[in-house]
């Protein structure tokens, strides 16, 4: 069963390759959605996938790329949109 998650990632997550890392993790796991930098310094993402893949994705994102330091991740369920792929939005 597909789920939709709205995710806000806090910490040192901008200017450290975080969006590219997130896109790579999503594509390796066939997760659909997007991520983007927010004006408040966070990264916002929406994903659609199975619960198991979502849990795995969140674990990878929490660890992040080498230069990133994730302090907190907020996750809320959302309505299925029907994303066709994962993209970085600017």
MARDOGU-130114 format. One record per residue: x, z, y of N, C-alpha, C, O, CB in turn. Coordinates in steps of 0.02 Angstrom, whole numbers, plus 50000, padded with zeros to 5 digits. Glycine has a CB too. Layout:
! MARDOGU-130114
XZYXZYXZYXZYXZY ...
! end
This chain:
! MARDOGU-130114
500425000049940500005000050000500445000050063500925003950068499525006150000 500284995750110500664995150172500465000750221499885002550226500564988250204 500965003250257500845008050310501175005450374501635001350371501115015150291 500945007850431501235006150496501475012650528501095017550532500715002450542 502095012650551502365018550584502625016750654502945011650663502925021650543 502475021050703502755020750770503305025950773503175031850761502195021850826 503915023850789504495028150783504875028450850505015023250880504965025650727 505025034550872505435035350933506065039250913506025044750887505035039250990 506635036150926507275038850905507655041550966507785037751013507705033550867 507815047950965508145051451020508885052551005509075052850947507795058151035 509285053151057509995054651049510415049351083510185045951129510185055150974 511035048651060511465043351086511335037051044511665035850994512235045351084 510835033151065510605027551025510595020951064510395015751037509915028950998 510825021051126510885014851164511625013451177512015018051187510485015151231 511795007051177512495004751187512955006851131513555007751141512755007451253 512675007651072513095009451013512925004950953513115006550897512985016850994 512584999350965512404994750910511814996950869511714994650813512994993850866 511415001550897510875004450858510324999450840510084999450783510565010150896 510124995150886509594990350871509814985350819509434983550774509374986650935 510434982950824510694978250773510724981650705510544978550654511384975650792 510934987950703510964991750641510254992450612510154991450552511264998750653 509774994050654509074994850633508804988350605508464988350553508644997350691 508944982850639508724976250615509024974650547508674972050503508904970750666 509664976050537509994974750474509684978950417509544976250363510734976250479 509574985350430509274989750380508574987250362508394987050303509234997150406 508184985350412507504982850400507514976450359507134975750310507134981750466 507934971750378507954965350343508204966050271507964962450227508404960550380 508674970550259508914971650191508364974450146508404973850085509514976450192 507864977650176507324980850137506654977250145506134979950125507264988050158 506654971350176506044967450186505514971350226504924970950211505754965250119 505744975050276505304978850319505154974650381505604971650410505614985750339 504524974350400504314970250457504194974750518504024980550510503674966250441 504284971850579504154975650639504624973850695504834968050700504194982950626 504794978650737505254977450793505554983950817505324989450799504884973950851 506084983350857506364989050893506574986750962506704980850974506974992150854 506604991551009506814990051077507074996351110506895001951092506214987051118 507514995351160507745000851202507195002751250506824998551274508394999051240 507145009251264506655011751312507035014251374507615016151370506225017451281 506695014251432507015016551494507265023851491507725025751527506535015851552 506955027951448507155034951444507755036251399507945041951387506575039051419 508075030851374508675031551333508545031851259509015032251220509035037751353 507915031551238507745031551167507705024351141507725019551180507075035251154 507645023751076507485017351044506795018151013506665023050978508025015150991 506355013351026505675013450998505625008050945505875002450956505135012451054 505315009650889505225004750836504525005350806504225010750806505755005650780 504274999850782503674999750741503844996150678504164990850679503064996350779 503644999050621503784995750556503154995550514502704999750520504344999450519 503134990550470502604990050419502944988750353503324984050344502094984450437 502784993250305503094992950240502744997950194502215000650212503864994550244 503024999150135502745004250090503005011050111503495011550148502935002650016 502685016350088502905023150104503615024350080504015027350116502425028350073 503775021950020504445023149992504985019750035505495022850051504475020449919 504865013450054505355009950096505385013050165505925013150196505175002450100 504825015450191504815018650257505245024950256505625026250302504095020350279 505185028950203505585035150197506325033450195506725036750228505385039050133 506505028250157507195026050151507455023650220508005025250240507255020350099 507045019650254507215017050320507345022750369507845022650405506655012450347 506905027650370506985033350416507625037250402507945039750448506375037950412 507795037850339508415041350321509025037550347509485040550375508465042150244 509035030850338509585026750363509625027150439510165027950467509495019450341 509045026550472509025026550545509255033350572509595033650623508315024950571 509075038750538509295045350561510055045950559510355048950604508975050850517 510355042950509511095043150504511405038250553511935039550580511315041450432 511075032550565511275027750616511965024650606512305026150557511265030950681 512165020250652512835017450650513345022750671513165028050696512885011150695 513985021150661514525026050671514515029350740514605035450745515185022550662 514425025450793514465028150861513835031850885513845035250936514625022650910 513295031150848512655034150868512635041550847512965043650800512065030350837 512225045250884512085052250867511335053350876511105054150932512505057350911 510965053250821510245054250824510095061750825510335065450782509885050750764 509715063850875509545070950880508855072450853508725077950829509595073250953 508405067450856507715068550835507375061950825507535057050859507335072950886 506905061650778506485055750769505755057950768505555062250729506675051950702 505355054950813504635056150813504305050350775504455044550788504365056650887 503855051950729503515046850689502765048050691502535053650678503775046950616 502395042850707501665043250706501395037250668501655031750674501365043550778 500865038250628500545032550594500175028250644499965030650697500065034950539 500095021950628499735017350671499335012350629499325012750568500215013550717 499005007850664498605002750631499034996750611499494994850648498025000450677 498904993950554499264988050530499164982250579498604980650598499034985950458 499724979150600499714973550647499794966950609499504961850628500264974350699 500194967150556500334961050518500954957450542500964951350546499744956350523 501484961250557502124958250577502364953450523502264954650463502654963750591 502684948050544502934942950496503674943950480503914941450429502814935950525 504034947450524504754948550516504944954450559504524957350593505174942050535 505594956250558505834961650601506254958550657506664954150644506254966950561 506144960750718506514957950775506724963350824506424968750828506094952650810 507244961650863507444965950919507094963150979507164957250995508224966150928 506724967351013506394965351076506784968151135507054973651132505654967751078 506804964151188507174966251248506714967251305506934968951360507714961251266 
! end
